[in-house]
Amino acid sequence: MTNNTDLSKVFSFLREIIAWRMQNPEGNFDSEAPKCELENLGNSLLPSFAKEQQLSQKECVILFLAMAPHILPDFLITTVSDVFPNGTDFPIFGGTKGKHHRGILPTGETVQFLLAGNNLNERIACNFYFEEDHLFYTKELLYLDSVPEGEPLMSGKLLLFQEAVHLLTTGKVPPPKLSTDFPAERLDTSLTWDDLVLNPKTEKFIKELEIWLLHNKEFMEEWGMKNRVKAGYRALFYGPPGTGKTLTASLLGKYTQKPVYRIDLSTVVSKYIGETEKHLSNLFNRAANKDWILFFDEADAIFGKRTNVRDAHDKYANQEVSYLLQRVETHPGLVILASNVKDNIDEAFTRRFQSFCPFELPGERERKLLWQINLPKKLLIAQEIDWNLIAKKYYLSGSNIVNIIQYCSLQVLYHKQSELTLEILMRGIKREYHKEDRLF
């Protein structure tokens, strides 16, 4: 909970800065402007954050200015009116109107005016605060909106990232929701590693990923390998559906305490030229500075083999692959691609993988274990059922077995039977075989 009294001190200080500059357009900000003493601005989230990030006085002004419309919609209108009650037009102040917001929204020109006044060199120097390597951008705090071609770059609106708005007003950042602009959904699971049945070969590869997630930061930063080893890790999970690829990604995140976001590439690919890149660019930009695991499901949809260029559609499809190759290769976190068949993925991309994790259909030992793990404890089993024989005879994936158990359990409940009989079990297995057009 923020202290509203403290927050009012922040905007009182910003009013002083604006009033001082409007009365002193030639004044030197560093030596003449009112001083930003953060300890005197209270303990609300804004000054506390500024203190934590060790922001300079000019950076504090920019951050407070960007936040103002989110808390006080009429802040800039009333502040300017206090200095010029007759409503004199003041183009050098910058500012613009929004589509819904009825007050004045600050722009880069507003920043230039407050920090530099009429000093041309200082106005140009303000560009520094909006470069991609400045903490405002690297920490996803604020940025300048793009402008129509031909318009001055600094006339772009001064905007806070949505997550920064939440952080600076509530102290919390809600997880992003699946949308066109953010084509990913968070994966969570209540299961444990004990619920996942893999063969020893695959388990070995998964352990390597877990080790990377746990120790990469120490290796790169404390061991001084940042300039020697490429950031990020790229892994391919390949194998038939229902063999545990998605669950494995979820468990990796759960046990390393890192959010996992699933991107279904078959739903992201757009028929409109450039839209696919735009959607995925938003995702990568948001994930760049966060410790997320990105799990690309149905990766064949876009990372498949590139086609020979026969028309404009082929040209842009290949451009999409090239764009994603570059973004995945430069992403600093763990990227997992899931495919049903390893050979479906473009060879130009597979060269960039650090590991290939095969997810094979479970063998007899794994199938028996899957039956034992997933059967409800309350479900009584008829003595006529021989799980060794069932596991040996019927080739089923983990998801097949779970589907069969669900079907059989509901049949037992519906018919008020005392136990699972072999007849019901066979119906369930046959039903699953027929779903996949397999001979029973």
N, C-alpha and C positions, 0 to 999 in steps of 0.2 A: 504494500500500500504506500503510495507516494504522499508526501507532505505538501498539500496545496499551498500553504503559506510559503514554504520554501520555493515552490515552483514559481510563485509570483515574483520572487526576488530575481529569478533568471530573466523574466521578461521585463522587469523594471530596468535591469542592467542593459538589455538589448534596446529598450526605448532610449536610454541615455546615449548609447552609441549612435543610433539613427539621428536623434536630435542634434548631437554634437557634429556629425558629418554634414547634415543639411545646413547648419549654420557656419561650418568651416570646410567648404569644399576643397580648399588648398591645404588644409592642415595635415601634419604628419601623424599617421596613425600610431606608430610605435612610441612616439614621444609625447603626443598631445591627447590622444583619445582616453576616455575613462578606462581605468584598469580593471581587468577581469580577475578579481580575487576569489577563486573558487571556494575557498573556505568560508567566505562571507555569503555565499549563495545557497547555503543550507545543505540538507542531506537528501534532496529529491534525486530521482534517478538520473536526470540530465547532468547536473554538476558532478555527481558521484562518478558517472561514466567518463566524463571529460577528465576528471582527476586520475581515474584508473588508467586511461589511455595516454595520459601525459600530453594532452592537446595544448597547442600554443594558444595565445590569446586570439589570434586571427582564426584559428580552427574552431575555437569555442564559438565565436561569433557566427561562423558559417553553420555550425551544427544547430545552434539555438534558432537561427533564422529559418533553417529548413523545417524545424519542428513547430514553429509558431502557428502556421495555418491548421495544424492537426489539433491544436488545443484552443487557440483563440482565433476564430475565423476572421474577425474584423481587426486583427492586430495591426497590420500595416496601414489599413485605411485610417484608423483612429490616430495612429502615431504620426502619420504624415499630416493629418488634419490639425493636430495639436501645434505643429510648427507653422503650417501654412493654412490657417483657418479659412481663407478665401478660395481654397481649392485650386491653387495655381498648378498648371500642368508641369510635370517635372520629369521629362524623358530620361535624363541621365540616371534617375533612380532605378530604372528598369521596372520589372514586375509585369505580370500579365493576368488575364482572367482564365479561369478553368471552365470546363463544360458544365459542371455542377456546382462547384465552389463559387460563392458570390462575392468573396473578398478578393484581395490582391494576392497572387502567388509570387513569391520571390523568384528571380532568375539569376543567371550568372552575372548579368549586368548589375543587379542589386548588390551582389557580393563585391564586384569591382568598385562600385560607388562607395560602399561602406569602408572598404579596406584601403582604397587608393584615391578616392576623390577624383580630382582632375589630373593627377600625376600619371602621365602616359606610360612610363616605364613600370610603375607599380601596378597599373591596370593590366598590362601584359603579363606581369609576374603572377597574377591571380590564376592563370591557366594551370599552374602547378598543382593546385588543389583538386583538379579534376582529371589528372592523368591516371592511367590504369595502375601505376605502381604506388600511388598515394594510398595511405591507410583508409581514406574515405571509401575507396573502391575495393581495395583488397579485403577489407573487413565488412564489405557490403553495407555501408552506412548510408551514403548518399551519392548522387551523380547528377549530371546535367542531362535533361531530356534532349533527344535529337530534334533538329529543326528542319523545316523545308529547305530544299536546295536554294542557295542564294541568300538565305537569312544568316545573320551573324551567329556563330556558334554559342556565344555567351548569352544570347537571347533565349536559350533553352531554359525551361523551368528547373528550379532547384528542387530535386525530389529525393525523398528518403526511400530506401528499399522498404518494402512492406514489413519484412521481419524486423528491421530496425525500429519501425514505428511501434510494433508490439513490445520489443525489448525496452525501449526508452519510456514507454507509458505504463506497462504492466510488470516489467522485469522478467517476462517469460516470452518465449518464442513458440507459437503453436506449430506442430508439424504441418508441412505443406499438404494440400489436398489434390487429388487427381483432377486434372483439368486439361484443356487444350494447351494452355501455356506451360503446364507442368505435367507431362505425360507419364507419370510414375505413381505407383501406390506403395505404401509402406508394407513390408512383410513382417508379420509377427507370428510367433508360434508358442503354444503352451507345452509342446513336446520337448524331449531332451535327447541327448546323443544316444541314450539307451533305446530310444524308439526308432532310431535310424539303423537299418540293416544294409551294410555295404560289404563288398568283398575286400579282402586285405589290400589288394593293389590300389583300389580307389581310396580306401582309408588313409593310405600313406600319402597320397597327393593332397587330400583334404587337410591332413596334419601340417603339411608344408604351408598351406594358405593360412592356417590358424597361427603358426609361428610368425609368419610375415606380419599379420595384423597386430600381434602382440609386441613385436620387437623392432619393427621397421623404423619407427620414429627414433628410438635410441641409436640404432645402427646409422641412420642418416645424419642425425644432428650431433649426438655425443661422440660418435666414432669418426666424425668428420668426413663422411662419404657422400655428402650432398652433391659435390661437384664431380664425382667420379661415377656414380651410379644413377641411371635414369629414374626419375620419380615414378611412383605408381607400380601396379602389378596387374597383369592381364592373364586371365585363365579361361580356358574353354571347357565347359561341361558338355559332354556329348554322349548320347545314348537314347534308347527308346523312351517314349512317354511313360510316366508312372514309375520311374526307377529312382526317384529321390533327389533330382537336381534342385528343385525349388526348396524343398525342405532342408537340404544341406546348406544352401545360401542363407536361409532363415536362421539356422542353428549357428552358423559362423558369426552372424551378427549378434545373436543372443548371448553367446558365450565370450565374445570380445567386447560387448557393450557398444556396438556400433549399429546405427540404423541401417536397414537394408531397404532399398527401393527397387521395385520390379518395374521394368519397362517392357511392355509387350510391343515389339517393333512392328508386328502385323497391323496394329491399330494406329501406329504413329505415321507410317508411310502415307503421304498425301498425294492425291492425284494432281495437286496444284504445284507447279514448279516453284521451288524455293521454300515451300511451307514445311517440308520435312526437316530441312536444315534449321529453320527458324525455331521449330518446336524443340528440337534436341539441343540447340544452342542455349535456350533458356534453362534447360535441365543441367547441362554441363556447367554453365555459369554459376548456378545456385549451389551446385555440389562441389565446386572447385576448392573452397576453403573450409569445407566441412568433412568430418570423418565418416562419410557415408560409404556403404558398399552398393555399387550399381550392378543390378542383375538384369541383363538384357535377355528376355525370353523370346523364343521364336526368332532367333538371330538370323536365320536363313533369309528372312524377309528383306533384309537390307545388306547383310554382310555376305550374301551368297555370291556365287561366281559372277563376275562382271560380264556383260554381253558385248558382242561386237557392235559398234555404233552403226545403226541402220537409219535412225531418225532422231529427231530432237528429244523424244522421250528417253531413248537409250542413252543419249549424251548426258542428260540431266540425272538419270538413274546412276550412271557411273560416277558423276560428280558427287552425288549424295554419299556413295561408298567412300570416295576419296576424302570427303569432308569428315566423315565419321572415323575413318582410319586415323586421321590427324588428331581429332579430339580425344579419342580413346587412348591414343599413344601418349598424349601429353597430360592426361588426367592424373593427378597426384595420388589418387586412392586406388582401391581394389575395384577392378571391372571384371565381371563374370559374364561371359556369353554362353547361352545354352542353345544347343542344336541337337536335333534328332540324329543327324549323321555328320561325322567329322568332315567328310569329303565335300559336304555342301558349302563349307566356308571357303571364301576366296583365299588362295594360297598366299597372295600378297599380304594378307592380314595374319594368317597363321604363323608366319615368320616372326611376328611381333609378340607372340604369346610366351610367357615364362613357363606355363605348365598346361598340360592337357590331362583332364580328369575323365577317364572313361566311366560311364554309368551303364553297366551291363545288366541284362535281365538276371534276376537272382537265380543262383544255382539251387540244387536240392537242399543243401544245408541252410542257405539263406531263406528259402521258401518256408521251410519248417519253422524257423525262428520267427518269420513274419506272421505266420498263423498263431503261434504261441503268444507273441507280444500283443497282438491286436484283438484277440478274442475277449469279449467282456467278462469280467470276473463273475458276474451273476448268471452268465449263460452256462447251463449244465450241458455236458456233451454225452451223447449216447455212446455206449461201449463199442458199438459196431463201427465207429469211425476210427480209422487207423491213420494218424497224422503222418507217419513215416511214408505210408503208401500214397496219401494225397499229395505230399510234397514231391515225391518221386515221379508221379504220373502226370501231374497237371502243371504246365509251364505258365506261370502267372507272374505279373509284376507286382510290386508292392501296392500300387493303387488298385489293381485288379482284386487283390486279396481283401483290401479294406472295403471295396464295393460289395464283394460277396458276403463278408461278415455283416455289413449293414443290412443287406437284403434278407439274409437268413435270420438275423436277430429280430427284425420287424415281423417276419412271418411267424416266428415262435410266439411273439407277444400277441399278434393278431388272432392266431388260432388257439391261444391259451394252452400251448403245449408245455410239458414239463421239461423238455430238453431238445437240443438240436439233434435231429435225426439225419442219417445218411441221405435219405430221400430229399430232404430240404436242402442239404448241402450240395447235392448233385444238381438240383434245379438252379441254385445260385451260380455254380461254376458254369453250367451249360449256358445260362443267360449271359454271363460275361464273355464267353467264347463267341456267342452269336453276335454280340455287340461289335466285335472286331472282325466279323466275317471269317471266323476260324472254324474248322471242322471239329466237332466234339466226338 
